[in-house]
Amino acid sequence: MRELADALGVRPTKQRGQNFVIDANTVRRIVRTAGVRADDVVAEIGPGLGSLTLGLLETAERVTAIEIDDALAAGLPATVSARLPERAGRFALVHADAMRVGPADLPGPPPTALVANLPYNVAVPVLLHMLAVFPTIERTLVMVQSEVADRLAAAPGSKVYGVPSVKAAWYCEVKRAGAIGRNVFWPAPNVDSGLVSLVRREPPRTSAARDEVFTVVDAAFAQRRKTLRAALAGWAGSAAAAEEALRAAGVSPQARGEGLTVEEFAAIAEHGPRGGTGSGSGEGGRRTYAREDGSGDGGGTDAAHGTGHENHHENSHEENGRSGRNGKHRGSAA
């Protein structure tokens, strides 16, 4: 593995947040836990040096890896051809930022599964982007920082329930799928990792658009200690208008966002202002709020700087970091 890194001129450094997966058993566990099937078309974000790529290719019908790093993208096809030549024809590399790819950017059939070891500081934005722009993805397994995994899988009422929890629940049934120790990485990070399983489901039945629902979610958690009557005042135009929308949705004005399901947020959006008119509106008439997860709207419209790589950033903040979105990250090793 180190010989391969040397050949590509890649060395993991703390400054660049590079931690390569080096344990073959962990790779097999990820593939097994992801439930990859023989007919799956798998999208992998941040393949790095390719150990997970090879594990996925051994099982899946096809693997499309999305890699932004020039050196890693240049070296991966040769690694696949050398180590798994009989499956090389089923592999495709897309040299791009995962936050900017869409269906037209991926060759071959659309992906049915997503498997990735996501960089900590952009994990939530990348995940939500992929779920939004690739509706064919039925099953997802991501490795993220343990605290981010807890937030993604949190249920209403939990102390760590927040924007990532609600937005992920819009698309999928979400659950923790295990813990990953630090000693499977080179070098070992100072944080623990966790696996998160996401299985696609129908979004809540609502007349509100996804972006409208997500705007309510952002507003509710931008001031999570306040009651929804106060937190949604800017979104609704006034506290009184927020109370009216909440009561029409069957939600107590004294409730807080951390206690609501995604279905309840959708109901609130149905009864709120449409078209983004009123005070506090953002560009194009849509209100904008500071986001708890540091992401875009989760609908694939905000391009994050930084990458979708199979690696870990030790200095992530509360929801993937409120800063540091330009961090450089690298992937797992063969």
ChimeraX attribute file (.defattr): number of C-alpha atoms within 10 A of each C-alpha:
attribute: neighborCount
match mode: 1-to-1
recipient: residues
	/A:1	16
	/A:2	15
	/A:3	9
	/A:4	14
	/A:5	19
	/A:6	10
	/A:7	10
	/A:8	15
	/A:9	10
	/A:10	17
	/A:11	16
	/A:12	18
	/A:13	13
	/A:14	16
	/A:15	11
	/A:16	15
	/A:17	22
	/A:18	29
	/A:19	28
	/A:20	30
	/A:21	30
	/A:22	21
	/A:23	16
	/A:24	15
	/A:25	10
	/A:26	17
	/A:27	21
	/A:28	15
	/A:29	13
	/A:30	25
	/A:31	22
	/A:32	14
	/A:33	15
	/A:34	23
	/A:35	17
	/A:36	24
	/A:37	16
	/A:38	13
	/A:39	11
	/A:40	23
	/A:41	26
	/A:42	29
	/A:43	27
	/A:44	27
	/A:45	31
	/A:46	34
	/A:47	34
	/A:48	34
	/A:49	30
	/A:50	26
	/A:51	25
	/A:52	29
	/A:53	30
	/A:54	21
	/A:55	19
	/A:56	28
	/A:57	24
	/A:58	16
	/A:59	18
	/A:60	19
	/A:61	17
	/A:62	24
	/A:63	29
	/A:64	25
	/A:65	27
	/A:66	27
	/A:67	28
	/A:68	23
	/A:69	21
	/A:70	10
	/A:71	15
	/A:72	22
	/A:73	22
	/A:74	14
	/A:75	17
	/A:76	23
	/A:77	17
	/A:78	13
	/A:79	19
	/A:80	23
	/A:81	14
	/A:82	11
	/A:83	12
	/A:84	15
	/A:85	12
	/A:86	12
	/A:87	18
	/A:88	19
	/A:89	12
	/A:90	15
	/A:91	20
	/A:92	19
	/A:93	19
	/A:94	17
	/A:95	18
	/A:96	20
	/A:97	21
	/A:98	27
	/A:99	22
	/A:100	18
	/A:101	19
	/A:102	14
	/A:103	15
	/A:104	8
	/A:105	12
	/A:106	17
	/A:107	13
	/A:108	14
	/A:109	13
	/A:110	18
	/A:111	23
	/A:112	19
	/A:113	25
	/A:114	26
	/A:115	28
	/A:116	31
	/A:117	30
	/A:118	29
	/A:119	34
	/A:120	31
	/A:121	36
	/A:122	31
	/A:123	27
	/A:124	29
	/A:125	25
	/A:126	28
	/A:127	23
	/A:128	22
	/A:129	25
	/A:130	24
	/A:131	24
	/A:132	19
	/A:133	17
	/A:134	18
	/A:135	14
	/A:136	16
	/A:137	22
	/A:138	18
	/A:139	23
	/A:140	25
	/A:141	25
	/A:142	25
	/A:143	27
	/A:144	31
	/A:145	27
	/A:146	21
	/A:147	19
	/A:148	28
	/A:149	27
	/A:150	21
	/A:151	24
	/A:152	28
	/A:153	24
	/A:154	21
	/A:155	21
	/A:156	17
	/A:157	14
	/A:158	12
	/A:159	11
	/A:160	20
	/A:161	21
	/A:162	29
	/A:163	29
	/A:164	31
	/A:165	24
	/A:166	28
	/A:167	22
	/A:168	22
	/A:169	25
	/A:170	25
	/A:171	20
	/A:172	20
	/A:173	15
	/A:174	23
	/A:175	18
	/A:176	19
	/A:177	19
	/A:178	16
	/A:179	16
	/A:180	18
	/A:181	14
	/A:182	16
	/A:183	13
	/A:184	19
	/A:185	20
	/A:186	21
	/A:187	18
	/A:188	17
	/A:189	22
	/A:190	11
	/A:191	15
	/A:192	17
	/A:193	22
	/A:194	20
	/A:195	24
	/A:196	24
	/A:197	24
	/A:198	25
	/A:199	16
	/A:200	21
	/A:201	14
	/A:202	10
	/A:203	14
	/A:204	17
	/A:205	9
	/A:206	13
	/A:207	12
	/A:208	18
	/A:209	13
	/A:210	19
	/A:211	15
	/A:212	23
	/A:213	24
	/A:214	22
	/A:215	22
	/A:216	25
	/A:217	29
	/A:218	29
	/A:219	24
	/A:220	30
	/A:221	24
	/A:222	20
	/A:223	19
	/A:224	17
	/A:225	13
	/A:226	16
	/A:227	16
	/A:228	26
	/A:229	24
	/A:230	21
	/A:231	25
	/A:232	31
	/A:233	19
	/A:234	20
	/A:235	29
	/A:236	27
	/A:237	18
	/A:238	17
	/A:239	18
	/A:240	15
	/A:241	19
	/A:242	25
	/A:243	22
	/A:244	19
	/A:245	23
	/A:246	26
	/A:247	14
	/A:248	15
	/A:249	18
	/A:250	12
	/A:251	19
	/A:252	14
	/A:253	20
	/A:254	13
	/A:255	14
	/A:256	21
	/A:257	31
	/A:258	23
	/A:259	14
	/A:260	19
	/A:261	17
	/A:262	21
	/A:263	17
	/A:264	18
	/A:265	24
	/A:266	25
	/A:267	23
	/A:268	25
	/A:269	28
	/A:270	20
	/A:271	19
	/A:272	25
	/A:273	17
	/A:274	15
	/A:275	12
	/A:276	21
	/A:277	16
	/A:278	16
	/A:279	14
	/A:280	17
	/A:281	17
	/A:282	12
	/A:283	9
	/A:284	9
	/A:285	14
	/A:286	18
	/A:287	22
	/A:288	18
	/A:289	21
	/A:290	14
	/A:291	21
	/A:292	22
	/A:293	26
	/A:294	23
	/A:295	26
	/A:296	19
	/A:297	25
	/A:298	24
	/A:299	17
	/A:300	22
	/A:301	14
	/A:302	14
	/A:303	17
	/A:304	21
	/A:305	16
	/A:306	20
	/A:307	29
	/A:308	35
	/A:309	31
	/A:310	32
	/A:311	32
	/A:312	35
	/A:313	29
	/A:314	20
	/A:315	17
	/A:316	21
	/A:317	17
	/A:318	15
	/A:319	25
	/A:320	27
	/A:321	20
	/A:322	17
	/A:323	14
	/A:324	17
	/A:325	19
	/A:326	12
	/A:327	17
	/A:328	22
	/A:329	30
	/A:330	33
	/A:331	30
	/A:332	29
	/A:333	25
	/A:334	26
